[in-house]
């Protein structure tokens, strides 16, 4: 029987879900799903930073939004639980004691300040600034004396001091670490909590994890994990370290580069399926030029071997472009479902929409579909469909609304529309073209001021189709209101960019 693949996503509950974490979760999920394996969600809260229900909810929410599910975890249980590390402390302590009894780990009484001071000295001497193993050789009497001074020990693991540790990584290849450069890491803190090194090693084995897929930042830790597994006589899982994700200036992705938590992307109006697709292309490619791929296709084509070693750059423009592509491909009715909550939140439309009004919304969504890149865009670019309370942009003011000739055009257009028997794209167009001819103007000289007056902008979808999605009375009222404001000199450009062209 072939081995059952088991991966795990092991976030620390810090209160937000960084895109780097989501990326790791996604790659674990893809690998497991591609191989018919299982995904374990394990919460690593050993960093005294207490896990709160909110921090867990943030993790669940981020994963669910992206459509990443798990087969075992704190919320659904499973055969290897508990899945929260702070509920597994006994197991870690037992393993630490085992190591101490076998002489593979030792109690260390140095304070963090002392360790730090000695590190500085080593650095100044040009030596590797690692823990200097001072407590490795303490006798029982030494320990008793140090305890009597009131010192609380932590426990350190004895790393090998000669030779190399070799990580055979599925993505990064063979990486060789010189054992002489790595000091003895703390595995149990004074507080009785294990460090991350011990807890991951113990749990990966206890939970029968076959593949550890995580960010490249953890690669140097793997030398410790391999040696700990050996000392505890545990099997080595396979390792795959994902490429780092950098900002556009090729530094570590951080707040400076814009949104860094997954949920911020939801708040910005991204579609989860677009974000999913975008994240998977950070470090993986299907081997051809294809970029937009449905989830099922990504799952079936995914492999760790096809992941890049080199860091990937989080290109926000590309994320936005991809989201726009997803929005373009969507059925207008489905897109309207997605856009609707945004409009409700912006106070632009009612929550309960039925029949004709739904159909109307779908038409608006469809009309803007080519242009909108984010769901949220509809609350700004399409605002004028839902309210008379829209801004006149400076470009519209400068080019049309602040010009004397416009007043007459708008008023006559209002009269023409009012006189129509039927309100549809053809009749609207005929009034506009008719007026242009009557006034000896090009059609644009009527179309553009009309758009500027009715929408406040200079760009947008086909004006004739846009106008008929508005009530005729509203259009006439907007034309007259704008004509009046223009005549009264109220539509001069405003603000800082008033003089810019
Ligand atoms: N809890 C660790 C982190 O959030 C992950 C540890 C691991 O994947 O081995 O970085």
Boltz pocket constraint, residues with backbone or C-beta under 6 A from the ligand:
constraints:
  - pocket:
      binder: B
      contacts: [[A, 8], [A, 10], [A, 11], [A, 12], [A, 44], [A, 196], [A, 200], [A, 212], [A, 213], [A, 214], [A, 218]]
      max_distance: 6.0
